[in-house]
Amino acid sequence: MSEADNAWLVETGGRQHQVEVEHTSLTGKIVVKVDGEPMADDRMLFREKEVSFDLDGSNVLVNVDWANAGLSARSALHVDGKFVEPMRR
């Protein structure tokens, strides 16, 4: 698991959701899932990638950027501008 592979539990609109980021460093592919369903599927190819979406009326921003000279990636999640600690790292 790379540092970009993170999961968060967030509560929006009175409902709890699990947001996950999966990253494959060889291809640069990232997948953002909410409650197991893909929300975004893209490639970052040596650049920072931001994925933003609405979840029960809240703005969710997932940021994935390169780390360790491009050998791995890391991700962060913000809900309505507030940083959310990941469940695992």
PDB file of N, CA, C and O in Angstrom, chain B, residues numbered from 101:
ATOM      1  N   MET B 101       0.842  -1.170   0.000  1.00  0.00           N
ATOM      2  CA  MET B 101       0.000   0.000   0.000  1.00  0.00           C
ATOM      3  C   MET B 101       0.891   1.239   0.000  1.00  0.00           C
ATOM      4  O   MET B 101       1.809   1.338   0.814  1.00  0.00           O
ATOM      5  N   SER B 102       0.634   2.176  -0.896  1.00  0.00           N
ATOM      6  CA  SER B 102       1.397   3.422  -0.892  1.00  0.00           C
ATOM      7  C   SER B 102       0.776   4.379   0.116  1.00  0.00           C
ATOM      8  O   SER B 102      -0.311   4.127   0.635  1.00  0.00           O
ATOM      9  N   GLU B 103       1.473   5.478   0.388  1.00  0.00           N
ATOM     10  CA  GLU B 103       0.934   6.471   1.309  1.00  0.00           C
ATOM     11  C   GLU B 103      -0.335   7.102   0.766  1.00  0.00           C
ATOM     12  O   GLU B 103      -1.126   7.656   1.530  1.00  0.00           O
ATOM     13  N   ALA B 104      -0.543   7.026  -0.546  1.00  0.00           N
ATOM     14  CA  ALA B 104      -1.748   7.601  -1.131  1.00  0.00           C
ATOM     15  C   ALA B 104      -2.960   6.729  -0.859  1.00  0.00           C
ATOM     16  O   ALA B 104      -4.091   7.208  -0.941  1.00  0.00           O
ATOM     17  N   ASP B 105      -2.749   5.457  -0.537  1.00  0.00           N
ATOM     18  CA  ASP B 105      -3.873   4.571  -0.249  1.00  0.00           C
ATOM     19  C   ASP B 105      -4.373   4.876   1.156  1.00  0.00           C
ATOM     20  O   ASP B 105      -3.833   4.381   2.145  1.00  0.00           O
ATOM     21  N   ASN B 106      -5.395   5.684   1.225  1.00  0.00           N
ATOM     22  CA  ASN B 106      -5.956   6.092   2.504  1.00  0.00           C
ATOM     23  C   ASN B 106      -7.454   5.893   2.505  1.00  0.00           C
ATOM     24  O   ASN B 106      -8.090   5.791   1.456  1.00  0.00           O
ATOM     25  N   ALA B 107      -8.007   5.838   3.708  1.00  0.00           N
ATOM     26  CA  ALA B 107      -9.456   5.775   3.876  1.00  0.00           C
ATOM     27  C   ALA B 107      -9.844   6.715   5.000  1.00  0.00           C
ATOM     28  O   ALA B 107      -9.120   6.865   5.985  1.00  0.00           O
ATOM     29  N   TRP B 108     -10.990   7.341   4.837  1.00  0.00           N
ATOM     30  CA  TRP B 108     -11.497   8.279   5.826  1.00  0.00           C
ATOM     31  C   TRP B 108     -12.966   7.965   6.094  1.00  0.00           C
ATOM     32  O   TRP B 108     -13.693   7.546   5.193  1.00  0.00           O
ATOM     33  N   LEU B 109     -13.398   8.170   7.335  1.00  0.00           N
ATOM     34  CA  LEU B 109     -14.815   8.157   7.666  1.00  0.00           C
ATOM     35  C   LEU B 109     -15.236   9.606   7.835  1.00  0.00           C
ATOM     36  O   LEU B 109     -14.651  10.343   8.629  1.00  0.00           O
ATOM     37  N   VAL B 110     -16.255  10.010   7.084  1.00  0.00           N
ATOM     38  CA  VAL B 110     -16.741  11.390   7.167  1.00  0.00           C
ATOM     39  C   VAL B 110     -18.246  11.367   7.364  1.00  0.00           C
ATOM     40  O   VAL B 110     -18.936  10.468   6.882  1.00  0.00           O
ATOM     41  N   GLU B 111     -18.745  12.365   8.078  1.00  0.00           N
ATOM     42  CA  GLU B 111     -20.179  12.507   8.251  1.00  0.00           C
ATOM     43  C   GLU B 111     -20.627  13.763   7.528  1.00  0.00           C
ATOM     44  O   GLU B 111     -20.151  14.862   7.812  1.00  0.00           O
ATOM     45  N   THR B 112     -21.546  13.588   6.593  1.00  0.00           N
ATOM     46  CA  THR B 112     -22.104  14.706   5.849  1.00  0.00           C
ATOM     47  C   THR B 112     -23.611  14.509   5.761  1.00  0.00           C
ATOM     48  O   THR B 112     -24.091  13.400   5.525  1.00  0.00           O
ATOM     49  N   GLY B 113     -24.344  15.588   5.953  1.00  0.00           N
ATOM     50  CA  GLY B 113     -25.799  15.502   5.856  1.00  0.00           C
ATOM     51  C   GLY B 113     -26.406  14.496   6.800  1.00  0.00           C
ATOM     52  O   GLY B 113     -27.448  13.915   6.498  1.00  0.00           O
ATOM     53  N   GLY B 114     -25.764  14.272   7.961  1.00  0.00           N
ATOM     54  CA  GLY B 114     -26.276  13.322   8.939  1.00  0.00           C
ATOM     55  C   GLY B 114     -26.020  11.863   8.593  1.00  0.00           C
ATOM     56  O   GLY B 114     -26.537  10.967   9.260  1.00  0.00           O
ATOM     57  N   ARG B 115     -25.225  11.617   7.554  1.00  0.00           N
ATOM     58  CA  ARG B 115     -24.904  10.242   7.148  1.00  0.00           C
ATOM     59  C   ARG B 115     -23.395  10.035   7.191  1.00  0.00           C
ATOM     60  O   ARG B 115     -22.626  10.949   6.895  1.00  0.00           O
ATOM     61  N   GLN B 116     -22.984   8.844   7.558  1.00  0.00           N
ATOM     62  CA  GLN B 116     -21.561   8.511   7.593  1.00  0.00           C
ATOM     63  C   GLN B 116     -21.173   7.834   6.279  1.00  0.00           C
ATOM     64  O   GLN B 116     -21.882   6.958   5.783  1.00  0.00           O
ATOM     65  N   HIS B 117     -20.024   8.259   5.722  1.00  0.00           N
ATOM     66  CA  HIS B 117     -19.521   7.710   4.470  1.00  0.00           C
ATOM     67  C   HIS B 117     -18.058   7.320   4.639  1.00  0.00           C
ATOM     68  O   HIS B 117     -17.340   7.892   5.460  1.00  0.00           O
ATOM     69  N   GLN B 118     -17.631   6.344   3.855  1.00  0.00           N
ATOM     70  CA  GLN B 118     -16.211   6.005   3.793  1.00  0.00           C
ATOM     71  C   GLN B 118     -15.685   6.454   2.439  1.00  0.00           C
ATOM     72  O   GLN B 118     -16.213   6.070   1.396  1.00  0.00           O
ATOM     73  N   VAL B 119     -14.633   7.275   2.467  1.00  0.00           N
ATOM     74  CA  VAL B 119     -13.969   7.747   1.252  1.00  0.00           C
ATOM     75  C   VAL B 119     -12.620   7.057   1.191  1.00  0.00           C
ATOM     76  O   VAL B 119     -11.889   7.033   2.181  1.00  0.00           O
ATOM     77  N   GLU B 120     -12.280   6.492   0.030  1.00  0.00           N
ATOM     78  CA  GLU B 120     -11.015   5.778  -0.140  1.00  0.00           C
ATOM     79  C   GLU B 120     -10.273   6.297  -1.363  1.00  0.00           C
ATOM     80  O   GLU B 120     -10.884   6.686  -2.359  1.00  0.00           O
ATOM     81  N   VAL B 121      -8.940   6.297  -1.273  1.00  0.00           N
ATOM     82  CA  VAL B 121      -8.088   6.611  -2.414  1.00  0.00           C
ATOM     83  C   VAL B 121      -7.178   5.413  -2.641  1.00  0.00           C
ATOM     84  O   VAL B 121      -6.516   4.936  -1.720  1.00  0.00           O
ATOM     85  N   GLU B 122      -7.156   4.934  -3.879  1.00  0.00           N
ATOM     86  CA  GLU B 122      -6.229   3.875  -4.275  1.00  0.00           C
ATOM     87  C   GLU B 122      -5.310   4.454  -5.334  1.00  0.00           C
ATOM     88  O   GLU B 122      -5.759   5.147  -6.247  1.00  0.00           O
ATOM     89  N   HIS B 123      -4.023   4.170  -5.209  1.00  0.00           N
ATOM     90  CA  HIS B 123      -3.038   4.722  -6.140  1.00  0.00           C
ATOM     91  C   HIS B 123      -2.099   3.624  -6.594  1.00  0.00           C
ATOM     92  O   HIS B 123      -1.609   2.840  -5.781  1.00  0.00           O
ATOM     93  N   THR B 124      -1.846   3.566  -7.895  1.00  0.00           N
ATOM     94  CA  THR B 124      -0.879   2.637  -8.459  1.00  0.00           C
ATOM     95  C   THR B 124       0.289   3.467  -8.971  1.00  0.00           C
ATOM     96  O   THR B 124       0.153   4.190  -9.958  1.00  0.00           O
ATOM     97  N   SER B 125       1.439   3.368  -8.306  1.00  0.00           N
ATOM     98  CA  SER B 125       2.565   4.244  -8.638  1.00  0.00           C
ATOM     99  C   SER B 125       3.173   3.949 -10.007  1.00  0.00           C
ATOM    100  O   SER B 125       3.697   4.862 -10.645  1.00  0.00           O
ATOM    101  N   LEU B 126       3.120   2.712 -10.472  1.00  0.00           N
ATOM    102  CA  LEU B 126       3.714   2.396 -11.774  1.00  0.00           C
ATOM    103  C   LEU B 126       2.989   3.079 -12.928  1.00  0.00           C
ATOM    104  O   LEU B 126       3.619   3.505 -13.896  1.00  0.00           O
ATOM    105  N   THR B 127       1.676   3.183 -12.828  1.00  0.00           N
ATOM    106  CA  THR B 127       0.896   3.775 -13.921  1.00  0.00           C
ATOM    107  C   THR B 127       0.394   5.173 -13.602  1.00  0.00           C
ATOM    108  O   THR B 127      -0.063   5.882 -14.498  1.00  0.00           O
ATOM    109  N   GLY B 128       0.471   5.583 -12.335  1.00  0.00           N
ATOM    110  CA  GLY B 128      -0.052   6.883 -11.937  1.00  0.00           C
ATOM    111  C   GLY B 128      -1.555   6.899 -11.791  1.00  0.00           C
ATOM    112  O   GLY B 128      -2.139   7.969 -11.624  1.00  0.00           O
ATOM    113  N   LYS B 129      -2.201   5.747 -11.850  1.00  0.00           N
ATOM    114  CA  LYS B 129      -3.657   5.684 -11.770  1.00  0.00           C
ATOM    115  C   LYS B 129      -4.124   5.913 -10.345  1.00  0.00           C
ATOM    116  O   LYS B 129      -3.569   5.351  -9.401  1.00  0.00           O
ATOM    117  N   ILE B 130      -5.160   6.749 -10.194  1.00  0.00           N
ATOM    118  CA  ILE B 130      -5.803   6.944  -8.897  1.00  0.00           C
ATOM    119  C   ILE B 130      -7.291   6.667  -9.045  1.00  0.00           C
ATOM    120  O   ILE B 130      -7.899   6.963 -10.074  1.00  0.00           O
ATOM    121  N   VAL B 131      -7.859   6.096  -7.998  1.00  0.00           N
ATOM    122  CA  VAL B 131      -9.292   5.848  -7.944  1.00  0.00           C
ATOM    123  C   VAL B 131      -9.784   6.388  -6.607  1.00  0.00           C
ATOM    124  O   VAL B 131      -9.251   6.040  -5.554  1.00  0.00           O
ATOM    125  N   VAL B 132     -10.804   7.243  -6.658  1.00  0.00           N
ATOM    126  CA  VAL B 132     -11.445   7.763  -5.453  1.00  0.00           C
ATOM    127  C   VAL B 132     -12.811   7.086  -5.363  1.00  0.00           C
ATOM    128  O   VAL B 132     -13.605   7.136  -6.302  1.00  0.00           O
ATOM    129  N   LYS B 133     -13.074   6.449  -4.208  1.00  0.00           N
ATOM    130  CA  LYS B 133     -14.340   5.751  -3.999  1.00  0.00           C
ATOM    131  C   LYS B 133     -15.061   6.323  -2.795  1.00  0.00           C
ATOM    132  O   LYS B 133     -14.435   6.728  -1.816  1.00  0.00           O
ATOM    133  N   VAL B 134     -16.383   6.353  -2.874  1.00  0.00           N
ATOM    134  CA  VAL B 134     -17.234   6.712  -1.740  1.00  0.00           C
ATOM    135  C   VAL B 134     -18.163   5.534  -1.491  1.00  0.00           C
ATOM    136  O   VAL B 134     -18.927   5.129  -2.368  1.00  0.00           O
ATOM    137  N   ASP B 135     -18.088   5.000  -0.302  1.00  0.00           N
ATOM    138  CA  ASP B 135     -18.881   3.826   0.075  1.00  0.00           C
ATOM    139  C   ASP B 135     -18.711   2.695  -0.936  1.00  0.00           C
ATOM    140  O   ASP B 135     -19.667   1.994  -1.267  1.00  0.00           O
ATOM    141  N   GLY B 136     -17.476   2.526  -1.425  1.00  0.00           N
ATOM    142  CA  GLY B 136     -17.133   1.448  -2.335  1.00  0.00           C
ATOM    143  C   GLY B 136     -17.419   1.723  -3.801  1.00  0.00           C
ATOM    144  O   GLY B 136     -17.034   0.927  -4.657  1.00  0.00           O
ATOM    145  N   GLU B 137     -18.091   2.838  -4.114  1.00  0.00           N
ATOM    146  CA  GLU B 137     -18.431   3.179  -5.493  1.00  0.00           C
ATOM    147  C   GLU B 137     -17.435   4.195  -6.048  1.00  0.00           C
ATOM    148  O   GLU B 137     -17.193   5.217  -5.405  1.00  0.00           O
ATOM    149  N   PRO B 138     -16.856   3.950  -7.212  1.00  0.00           N
ATOM    150  CA  PRO B 138     -15.898   4.899  -7.793  1.00  0.00           C
ATOM    151  C   PRO B 138     -16.541   6.254  -8.085  1.00  0.00           C
ATOM    152  O   PRO B 138     -17.597   6.329  -8.713  1.00  0.00           O
ATOM    153  N   MET B 139     -15.886   7.330  -7.619  1.00  0.00           N
ATOM    154  CA  MET B 139     -16.308   8.704  -7.904  1.00  0.00           C
ATOM    155  C   MET B 139     -15.419   9.309  -8.978  1.00  0.00           C
ATOM    156  O   MET B 139     -15.864  10.147  -9.763  1.00  0.00           O
ATOM    157  N   ALA B 140     -14.158   8.884  -9.013  1.00  0.00           N
ATOM    158  CA  ALA B 140     -13.201   9.411  -9.988  1.00  0.00           C
ATOM    159  C   ALA B 140     -12.179   8.332 -10.275  1.00  0.00           C
ATOM    160  O   ALA B 140     -11.779   7.578  -9.388  1.00  0.00           O
ATOM    161  N   ASP B 141     -11.764   8.269 -11.520  1.00  0.00           N
ATOM    162  CA  ASP B 141     -10.772   7.301 -11.975  1.00  0.00           C
ATOM    163  C   ASP B 141      -9.926   8.038 -12.990  1.00  0.00           C
ATOM    164  O   ASP B 141     -10.406   8.362 -14.076  1.00  0.00           O
ATOM    165  N   ASP B 142      -8.669   8.311 -12.655  1.00  0.00           N
ATOM    166  CA  ASP B 142      -7.840   9.164 -13.502  1.00  0.00           C
ATOM    167  C   ASP B 142      -6.379   8.778 -13.335  1.00  0.00           C
ATOM    168  O   ASP B 142      -6.040   7.898 -12.543  1.00  0.00           O
ATOM    169  N   ARG B 143      -5.536   9.437 -14.081  1.00  0.00           N
ATOM    170  CA  ARG B 143      -4.087   9.265 -13.964  1.00  0.00           C
ATOM    171  C   ARG B 143      -3.482  10.602 -13.568  1.00  0.00           C
ATOM    172  O   ARG B 143      -3.953  11.655 -13.999  1.00  0.00           O
ATOM    173  N   MET B 144      -2.441  10.560 -12.750  1.00  0.00           N
ATOM    174  CA  MET B 144      -1.824  11.806 -12.330  1.00  0.00           C
ATOM    175  C   MET B 144      -0.480  12.048 -12.998  1.00  0.00           C
ATOM    176  O   MET B 144      -0.056  13.199 -13.100  1.00  0.00           O
ATOM    177  N   LEU B 145       0.195  11.024 -13.449  1.00  0.00           N
ATOM    178  CA  LEU B 145       1.429  11.125 -14.217  1.00  0.00           C
ATOM    179  C   LEU B 145       2.333  12.301 -13.832  1.00  0.00           C
ATOM    180  O   LEU B 145       2.477  13.267 -14.581  1.00  0.00           O
ATOM    181  N   PHE B 146       2.925  12.195 -12.663  1.00  0.00           N
ATOM    182  CA  PHE B 146       3.930  13.127 -12.153  1.00  0.00           C
ATOM    183  C   PHE B 146       3.417  14.543 -11.962  1.00  0.00           C
ATOM    184  O   PHE B 146       4.171  15.504 -12.115  1.00  0.00           O
ATOM    185  N   ARG B 147       2.170  14.676 -11.637  1.00  0.00           N
ATOM    186  CA  ARG B 147       1.622  15.985 -11.294  1.00  0.00           C
ATOM    187  C   ARG B 147       0.620  15.796 -10.170  1.00  0.00           C
ATOM    188  O   ARG B 147       0.128  14.692  -9.937  1.00  0.00           O
ATOM    189  N   GLU B 148       0.331  16.864  -9.490  1.00  0.00           N
ATOM    190  CA  GLU B 148      -0.651  16.823  -8.417  1.00  0.00           C
ATOM    191  C   GLU B 148      -2.040  16.643  -9.011  1.00  0.00           C
ATOM    192  O   GLU B 148      -2.327  17.149 -10.096  1.00  0.00           O
ATOM    193  N   LYS B 149      -2.889  15.932  -8.309  1.00  0.00           N
ATOM    194  CA  LYS B 149      -4.254  15.699  -8.787  1.00  0.00           C
ATOM    195  C   LYS B 149      -5.232  16.056  -7.685  1.00  0.00           C
ATOM    196  O   LYS B 149      -5.091  15.596  -6.551  1.00  0.00           O
ATOM    197  N   GLU B 150      -6.227  16.877  -8.012  1.00  0.00           N
ATOM    198  CA  GLU B 150      -7.296  17.207  -7.079  1.00  0.00           C
ATOM    199  C   GLU B 150      -8.611  16.675  -7.622  1.00  0.00           C
ATOM    200  O   GLU B 150      -8.919  16.825  -8.804  1.00  0.00           O
ATOM    201  N   VAL B 151      -9.372  16.058  -6.751  1.00  0.00           N
ATOM    202  CA  VAL B 151     -10.697  15.562  -7.104  1.00  0.00           C
ATOM    203  C   VAL B 151     -11.670  16.212  -6.132  1.00  0.00           C
ATOM    204  O   VAL B 151     -11.533  16.075  -4.916  1.00  0.00           O
ATOM    205  N   SER B 152     -12.646  16.917  -6.672  1.00  0.00           N
ATOM    206  CA  SER B 152     -13.622  17.622  -5.849  1.00  0.00           C
ATOM    207  C   SER B 152     -15.016  17.141  -6.225  1.00  0.00           C
ATOM    208  O   SER B 152     -15.320  16.960  -7.404  1.00  0.00           O
ATOM    209  N   PHE B 153     -15.867  16.934  -5.213  1.00  0.00           N
ATOM    210  CA  PHE B 153     -17.229  16.516  -5.481  1.00  0.00           C
ATOM    211  C   PHE B 153     -18.126  16.890  -4.307  1.00  0.00           C
ATOM    212  O   PHE B 153     -17.653  17.154  -3.201  1.00  0.00           O
ATOM    213  N   ASP B 154     -19.424  16.907  -4.567  1.00  0.00           N
ATOM    214  CA  ASP B 154     -20.425  17.202  -3.555  1.00  0.00           C
ATOM    215  C   ASP B 154     -20.883  15.893  -2.920  1.00  0.00           C
ATOM    216  O   ASP B 154     -21.139  14.908  -3.613  1.00  0.00           O
ATOM    217  N   LEU B 155     -20.981  15.897  -1.602  1.00  0.00           N
ATOM    218  CA  LEU B 155     -21.447  14.716  -0.882  1.00  0.00           C
ATOM    219  C   LEU B 155     -22.447  15.177   0.169  1.00  0.00           C
ATOM    220  O   LEU B 155     -22.066  15.752   1.188  1.00  0.00           O
ATOM    221  N   ASP B 156     -23.715  14.925  -0.080  1.00  0.00           N
ATOM    222  CA  ASP B 156     -24.794  15.331   0.838  1.00  0.00           C
ATOM    223  C   ASP B 156     -24.737  16.823   1.153  1.00  0.00           C
ATOM    224  O   ASP B 156     -25.003  17.222   2.286  1.00  0.00           O
ATOM    225  N   GLY B 157     -24.397  17.647   0.172  1.00  0.00           N
ATOM    226  CA  GLY B 157     -24.360  19.094   0.366  1.00  0.00           C
ATOM    227  C   GLY B 157     -23.041  19.629   0.900  1.00  0.00           C
ATOM    228  O   GLY B 157     -22.903  20.837   1.092  1.00  0.00           O
ATOM    229  N   SER B 158     -22.074  18.763   1.142  1.00  0.00           N
ATOM    230  CA  SER B 158     -20.748  19.194   1.600  1.00  0.00           C
ATOM    231  C   SER B 158     -19.751  19.090   0.451  1.00  0.00           C
ATOM    232  O   SER B 158     -19.846  18.189  -0.383  1.00  0.00           O
ATOM    233  N   ASN B 159     -18.797  20.013   0.411  1.00  0.00           N
ATOM    234  CA  ASN B 159     -17.750  19.986  -0.604  1.00  0.00           C
ATOM    235  C   ASN B 159     -16.606  19.109  -0.111  1.00  0.00           C
ATOM    236  O   ASN B 159     -16.012  19.381   0.932  1.00  0.00           O
ATOM    237  N   VAL B 160     -16.301  18.060  -0.861  1.00  0.00           N
ATOM    238  CA  VAL B 160     -15.208  17.143  -0.523  1.00  0.00           C
ATOM    239  C   VAL B 160     -14.082  17.361  -1.527  1.00  0.00           C
ATOM    240  O   VAL B 160     -14.310  17.374  -2.736  1.00  0.00           O
ATOM    241  N   LEU B 161     -12.867  17.532  -1.015  1.00  0.00           N
ATOM    242  CA  LEU B 161     -11.690  17.722  -1.862  1.00  0.00           C
ATOM    243  C   LEU B 161     -10.644  16.679  -1.475  1.00  0.00           C
ATOM    244  O   LEU B 161     -10.208  16.614  -0.326  1.00  0.00           O
ATOM    245  N   VAL B 162     -10.254  15.870  -2.450  1.00  0.00           N
ATOM    246  CA  VAL B 162      -9.190  14.879  -2.262  1.00  0.00           C
ATOM    247  C   VAL B 162      -7.999  15.361  -3.075  1.00  0.00           C
ATOM    248  O   VAL B 162      -8.122  15.642  -4.267  1.00  0.00           O
ATOM    249  N   ASN B 163      -6.839  15.455  -2.420  1.00  0.00           N
ATOM    250  CA  ASN B 163      -5.620  15.891  -3.086  1.00  0.00           C
ATOM    251  C   ASN B 163      -4.606  14.756  -3.033  1.00  0.00           C
ATOM    252  O   ASN B 163      -4.316  14.217  -1.965  1.00  0.00           O
ATOM    253  N   VAL B 164      -4.067  14.397  -4.205  1.00  0.00           N
ATOM    254  CA  VAL B 164      -3.023  13.366  -4.285  1.00  0.00           C
ATOM    255  C   VAL B 164      -1.814  14.004  -4.937  1.00  0.00           C
ATOM    256  O   VAL B 164      -1.923  14.584  -6.017  1.00  0.00           O
ATOM    257  N   ASP B 165      -0.657  13.903  -4.288  1.00  0.00           N
ATOM    258  CA  ASP B 165       0.557  14.444  -4.886  1.00  0.00           C
ATOM    259  C   ASP B 165       1.707  13.466  -4.725  1.00  0.00           C
ATOM    260  O   ASP B 165       1.652  12.543  -3.911  1.00  0.00           O
ATOM    261  N   TRP B 166       2.737  13.683  -5.507  1.00  0.00           N
ATOM    262  CA  TRP B 166       3.897  12.792  -5.532  1.00  0.00           C
ATOM    263  C   TRP B 166       4.799  13.028  -4.332  1.00  0.00           C
ATOM    264  O   TRP B 166       4.924  14.151  -3.844  1.00  0.00           O
ATOM    265  N   ALA B 167       5.421  11.961  -3.865  1.00  0.00           N
ATOM    266  CA  ALA B 167       6.361  12.012  -2.746  1.00  0.00           C
ATOM    267  C   ALA B 167       7.579  11.166  -3.102  1.00  0.00           C
ATOM    268  O   ALA B 167       7.551  10.405  -4.070  1.00  0.00           O
ATOM    269  N   ASN B 168       8.634  11.298  -2.329  1.00  0.00           N
ATOM    270  CA  ASN B 168       9.836  10.478  -2.493  1.00  0.00           C
ATOM    271  C   ASN B 168      10.358  10.486  -3.930  1.00  0.00           C
ATOM    272  O   ASN B 168      10.578   9.435  -4.532  1.00  0.00           O
ATOM    273  N   ALA B 169      10.548  11.681  -4.460  1.00  0.00           N
ATOM    274  CA  ALA B 169      11.090  11.867  -5.820  1.00  0.00           C
ATOM    275  C   ALA B 169      10.266  11.137  -6.883  1.00  0.00           C
ATOM    276  O   ALA B 169      10.812  10.618  -7.856  1.00  0.00           O
ATOM    277  N   GLY B 170       8.942  11.104  -6.684  1.00  0.00           N
ATOM    278  CA  GLY B 170       8.069  10.486  -7.669  1.00  0.00           C
ATOM    279  C   GLY B 170       7.904   8.989  -7.526  1.00  0.00           C
ATOM    280  O   GLY B 170       7.254   8.362  -8.362  1.00  0.00           O
ATOM    281  N   LEU B 171       8.477   8.395  -6.485  1.00  0.00           N
ATOM    282  CA  LEU B 171       8.387   6.948  -6.301  1.00  0.00           C
ATOM    283  C   LEU B 171       7.110   6.523  -5.577  1.00  0.00           C
ATOM    284  O   LEU B 171       6.731   5.353  -5.625  1.00  0.00           O
ATOM    285  N   SER B 172       6.456   7.448  -4.920  1.00  0.00           N
ATOM    286  CA  SER B 172       5.206   7.141  -4.237  1.00  0.00           C
ATOM    287  C   SER B 172       4.347   8.407  -4.225  1.00  0.00           C
ATOM    288  O   SER B 172       4.755   9.454  -4.727  1.00  0.00           O
ATOM    289  N   ALA B 173       3.185   8.295  -3.659  1.00  0.00           N
ATOM    290  CA  ALA B 173       2.271   9.432  -3.590  1.00  0.00           C
ATOM    291  C   ALA B 173       1.660   9.490  -2.202  1.00  0.00           C
ATOM    292  O   ALA B 173       1.720   8.527  -1.438  1.00  0.00           O
ATOM    293  N   ARG B 174       1.071  10.638  -1.888  1.00  0.00           N
ATOM    294  CA  ARG B 174       0.365  10.794  -0.614  1.00  0.00           C
ATOM    295  C   ARG B 174      -0.944  11.523  -0.896  1.00  0.00           C
ATOM    296  O   ARG B 174      -1.062  12.245  -1.886  1.00  0.00           O
ATOM    297  N   SER B 175      -1.912  11.332  -0.030  1.00  0.00           N
ATOM    298  CA  SER B 175      -3.219  11.942  -0.253  1.00  0.00           C
ATOM    299  C   SER B 175      -3.725  12.598   1.023  1.00  0.00           C
ATOM    300  O   SER B 175      -3.329  12.244   2.134  1.00  0.00           O
ATOM    301  N   ALA B 176      -4.619  13.572   0.826  1.00  0.00           N
ATOM    302  CA  ALA B 176      -5.248  14.287   1.932  1.00  0.00           C
ATOM    303  C   ALA B 176      -6.700  14.534   1.553  1.00  0.00           C
ATOM    304  O   ALA B 176      -7.037  14.617   0.372  1.00  0.00           O
ATOM    305  N   LEU B 177      -7.554  14.650   2.560  1.00  0.00           N
ATOM    306  CA  LEU B 177      -8.976  14.891   2.323  1.00  0.00           C
ATOM    307  C   LEU B 177      -9.436  16.062   3.173  1.00  0.00           C
ATOM    308  O   LEU B 177      -9.082  16.180   4.346  1.00  0.00           O
ATOM    309  N   HIS B 178     -10.238  16.929   2.551  1.00  0.00           N
ATOM    310  CA  HIS B 178     -10.849  18.065   3.243  1.00  0.00           C
ATOM    311  C   HIS B 178     -12.356  18.030   2.978  1.00  0.00           C
ATOM    312  O   HIS B 178     -12.790  17.783   1.853  1.00  0.00           O
ATOM    313  N   VAL B 179     -13.135  18.276   4.010  1.00  0.00           N
ATOM    314  CA  VAL B 179     -14.585  18.394   3.873  1.00  0.00           C
ATOM    315  C   VAL B 179     -14.964  19.793   4.310  1.00  0.00           C
ATOM    316  O   VAL B 179     -14.709  20.192   5.446  1.00  0.00           O
ATOM    317  N   ASP B 180     -15.576  20.535   3.399  1.00  0.00           N
ATOM    318  CA  ASP B 180     -15.929  21.938   3.646  1.00  0.00           C
ATOM    319  C   ASP B 180     -14.730  22.726   4.174  1.00  0.00           C
ATOM    320  O   ASP B 180     -14.864  23.548   5.080  1.00  0.00           O
ATOM    321  N   GLY B 181     -13.554  22.462   3.594  1.00  0.00           N
ATOM    322  CA  GLY B 181     -12.337  23.189   3.933  1.00  0.00           C
ATOM    323  C   GLY B 181     -11.601  22.700   5.167  1.00  0.00           C
ATOM    324  O   GLY B 181     -10.546  23.241   5.499  1.00  0.00           O
ATOM    325  N   LYS B 182     -12.124  21.693   5.858  1.00  0.00           N
ATOM    326  CA  LYS B 182     -11.489  21.185   7.076  1.00  0.00           C
ATOM    327  C   LYS B 182     -10.781  19.869   6.796  1.00  0.00           C
ATOM    328  O   LYS B 182     -11.363  18.959   6.205  1.00  0.00           O
ATOM    329  N   PHE B 183      -9.512  19.764   7.225  1.00  0.00           N
ATOM    330  CA  PHE B 183      -8.715  18.555   7.059  1.00  0.00           C
ATOM    331  C   PHE B 183      -9.322  17.421   7.870  1.00  0.00           C
ATOM    332  O   PHE B 183      -9.764  17.620   9.002  1.00  0.00           O
ATOM    333  N   VAL B 184      -9.340  16.225   7.279  1.00  0.00           N
ATOM    334  CA  VAL B 184      -9.859  15.028   7.948  1.00  0.00           C
ATOM    335  C   VAL B 184      -8.706  14.029   8.083  1.00  0.00           C
ATOM    336  O   VAL B 184      -8.035  13.713   7.101  1.00  0.00           O
ATOM    337  N   GLU B 185      -8.486  13.543   9.286  1.00  0.00           N
ATOM    338  CA  GLU B 185      -7.448  12.540   9.534  1.00  0.00           C
ATOM    339  C   GLU B 185      -7.841  11.214   8.891  1.00  0.00           C
ATOM    340  O   GLU B 185      -9.000  10.807   8.979  1.00  0.00           O
ATOM    341  N   PRO B 186      -6.890  10.532   8.243  1.00  0.00           N
ATOM    342  CA  PRO B 186      -7.223   9.239   7.638  1.00  0.00           C
ATOM    343  C   PRO B 186      -7.390   8.150   8.696  1.00  0.00           C
ATOM    344  O   PRO B 186      -6.877   8.260   9.809  1.00  0.00           O
ATOM    345  N   MET B 187      -8.123   7.089   8.321  1.00  0.00           N
ATOM    346  CA  MET B 187      -8.305   5.944   9.214  1.00  0.00           C
ATOM    347  C   MET B 187      -7.016   5.129   9.283  1.00  0.00           C
ATOM    348  O   MET B 187      -6.680   4.583  10.333  1.00  0.00           O
ATOM    349  N   ARG B 188      -6.295   5.048   8.162  1.00  0.00           N
ATOM    350  CA  ARG B 188      -5.053   4.278   8.130  1.00  0.00           C
ATOM    351  C   ARG B 188      -4.068   4.990   7.218  1.00  0.00           C
ATOM    352  O   ARG B 188      -4.446   5.791   6.363  1.00  0.00           O
ATOM    353  N   ARG B 189      -2.807   4.681   7.421  1.00  0.00           N
ATOM    354  CA  ARG B 189      -1.754   5.293   6.604  1.00  0.00           C
ATOM    355  C   ARG B 189      -0.704   4.308   6.287  1.00  0.00           C
ATOM    356  O   ARG B 189       0.267   4.639   5.606  1.00  0.00           O
TER     357      ARG B 189
END
